[in-house]
Amino acid sequence: MTFIGDTQWASSELLEFIGHMRNGDISYISQFDVQILLLEYVKQKNLRDPRRKSQIICDARLANLFRKPHVGHFEMLKLLEMHFHAKETVNGDGQKGIDSDSAQIDSGGYSDMPSKLCSDKRRKIHKKIERESPANLEDYAAIDMHNINLIYLRRSLLEDLIDDNGTFSDKITGAFVRIRTPCVGQKQDIYRLVKVLGEIFFTILTGATNFHETRV
């Protein structure tokens, strides 16, 4: 492909094609508009391979543009990028940026620049996360075994608290405890968490002696 002068926005091969489709007008149009012209040309000339609709048979004009006898539909659109004049842009930090059209194209006609940019972006995001302040304490916690084990009062703790008759009710009301639900036919009992709503005292009388037991 050939670029003539710094002011030429596309290669001479692409400008020749655009001039053919626009009655000699080669003023600037976007890459998207060029793709529309290209697909319109393929339809007009019936250049799709009848055996493989995704393949385009290149006539003399398209062969001059793509240097191939056949091109895939998406490959054809990708190869257009090579025909646009690459321009360097300057970002706000005064550093030179690379226009997406100037990425190096491999022998298959595809650029490896997008993958490199994505990889660099992911690394920057990971570094930013590492520098972030500790997680917000108001964020929701994950529902997993570790966190579930942290929220309910264990039996050993309840046994320690039950001797404190003055504040026992205040300490356990609103807390969660784990209770066992026997299931008929199941090899293992099922446990579930329930919220303590209050304290009720009742007495259990054994057959041998008047044994009093207070339970919650």
For each residue, the residues with C-beta under 8 A, 3 or more apart:
1: 11 12 13 14 82 83
2: 11 12 13
3: 8 11 12 85
4: 8 12
5: 8
6:
7:
8: 3 4 5 11 12 15 85
9: 28 84 85
10: 14 15 18 34 83 84 85
11: 1 2 3 8 14 15 82 83 84 85
12: 1 2 3 4 8 15 16
13: 1 2 16 17 64 65 83
14: 1 10 11 17 18 34 65 80 83 84
15: 8 10 11 12 18 19 26
16: 12 13 19 20 61 64
17: 13 14 20 21 37 38 41 61 65
18: 10 14 15 21 22 25 26 29 34 37
19: 15 16 22 23 24 25 26
20: 16 17 61
21: 17 18 37 40 41
22: 18 19 25 26 37
23: 19
24: 19
25: 18 19 22
26: 15 18 19 22
27:
28: 9
29: 18 33 34 37
30: 33 34
31: 34 35 80 81 84 101
32: 35 36
33: 29 30 36 37
34: 10 14 18 29 30 31 37 38 80
35: 31 32 38 39 77 80
36: 32 33 39 40
37: 17 18 21 22 29 33 34 40 41
38: 17 34 35 41 42 76 77 80
39: 35 36 42 43
40: 21 36 37 43 44
41: 17 21 37 38 44 45 47 61 62
42: 38 39 45 47 48 56
43: 39 40 46
44: 40 41
45: 41 42 59
46: 43
47: 41 42 56 57 58 59 62
48: 42 53 55 56 57
49: 52 53 55 56 57 70
50: 53
51:
52: 49 55
53: 48 49 50
54: 72 73
55: 48 49 52 70 71 72 73
56: 42 47 48 49 62 70 71 72 73 76
57: 47 48 49 69 70
58: 47 62 63 65 66 68 69 70 71
59: 45 47 62 63
60: 63 64
61: 16 17 20 41 64 65
62: 41 47 56 58 59 65 66 71
63: 58 59 60 66 67 68 69
64: 13 16 60 61 67
65: 13 14 17 58 61 62 79 83
66: 58 62 63 71 76 79
67: 63 64
68: 58 63 71
69: 57 58 63
70: 49 55 56 57 58
71: 55 56 58 62 66 68 75 76 79
72: 54 55 56 75 76
73: 54 55 56 76 77
74: 77 78
75: 71 72 78 79 108 109
76: 38 56 66 71 72 73 79 80
77: 35 38 73 74 80
78: 74 75 81 109 110 111
79: 65 66 71 75 76 82 83 109
80: 14 31 34 35 38 76 77 83 84
81: 31 78 84 100 101 103 105 111
82: 1 11 79 105 109
83: 1 10 11 13 14 65 79 80
84: 9 10 11 14 31 80 81 101
85: 3 8 9 10 11 101
86: 99 101 102
87: 99 101 102
88: 96 97 98 99 102
89: 96 97 98 99
90: 94 95 96 97
91: 94 95 96 97
92:
93:
94: 90 91
95: 90 91
96: 88 89 90 91
97: 88 89 90 91
98: 88 89 102 103 113
99: 86 87 88 89 102
100: 81 103 113 114
101: 31 81 84 85 86 87
102: 86 87 88 98 99
103: 81 98 100 111 112 113 114
104: 111 112 113
105: 81 82 109 110 111
106: 109 110 111 112
107:
108: 75
109: 75 78 79 82 105 106
110: 78 105 106
111: 78 81 103 104 105 106 114
112: 103 104 106 115 116
113: 98 100 103 104 116 117
114: 100 103 111 117 118
115: 112 118 119
116: 112 113 119 120
117: 113 114 120 121
118: 114 115 121 122
119: 115 116 122 123
120: 116 117 123 124
121: 117 118 124 125
122: 118 119 125 126
123: 119 120 126 127
124: 120 121 127 128
125: 121 122 128 129
126: 122 123 129 130
127: 123 124 130 131
128: 124 125 131 132
129: 125 126 132
130: 126 127
131: 127 128
132: 128 129
133:
134:
135: 139
136: 139
137:
138:
139: 135 136
140:
141: 147
142: 147
143: 147 148
144: 147 148
145: 148 149
146: 149 150
147: 141 142 143 144 150 151
148: 143 144 145 151 152 193
149: 145 146 152
150: 146 147
151: 147 148 176 193
152: 148 149 175 176 177 178 193
153: 157 158 172 175 176 177
154: 157 158 178
155: 158 159
156: 159 160
157: 153 154 160 161
158: 153 154 155 161 162 172 177 216
159: 155 156 162
160: 156 157 163
161: 157 158 164 168 171 172
162: 158 159 168 214 216
163: 160
164: 161 167 168 171
165: 168
166:
167: 164 170 171
168: 161 162 164 165 171 172 199
169: 172 173 198 199
170: 167 173
171: 161 164 167 168 175
172: 153 158 161 168 169 175 177 196 199 216
173: 169 170 196 197 198 199
174: 195 196
175: 152 153 171 172 195 196
176: 151 152 153 193 194 195 196
177: 152 153 158 172 193 194 196
178: 152 154 191 192 193
179: 191 192 193 194
180: 189 190 191
181: 189 190 191 192
182: 189
183: 186 189 190
184:
185:
186: 183 189 190
187:
188:
189: 180 181 182 183 186
190: 180 181 183 186
191: 178 179 180 181
192: 178 179 181
193: 148 151 152 176 177 178 179
194: 176 177 179
195: 174 175 176
196: 172 173 174 175 176 177 216
197: 173
198: 169 173
199: 168 169 172 173 216
200: 216
201: 214 215
202: 214 215
203: 212 213 214
204: 211 212 213 215
205: 210 211 212
206: 209 210 211
207:
208: 211
209: 206
210: 205 206
211: 204 205 206 208
212: 203 204 205
213: 203 204
214: 162 201 202 203
215: 201 202 204
216: 158 162 172 196 199 200
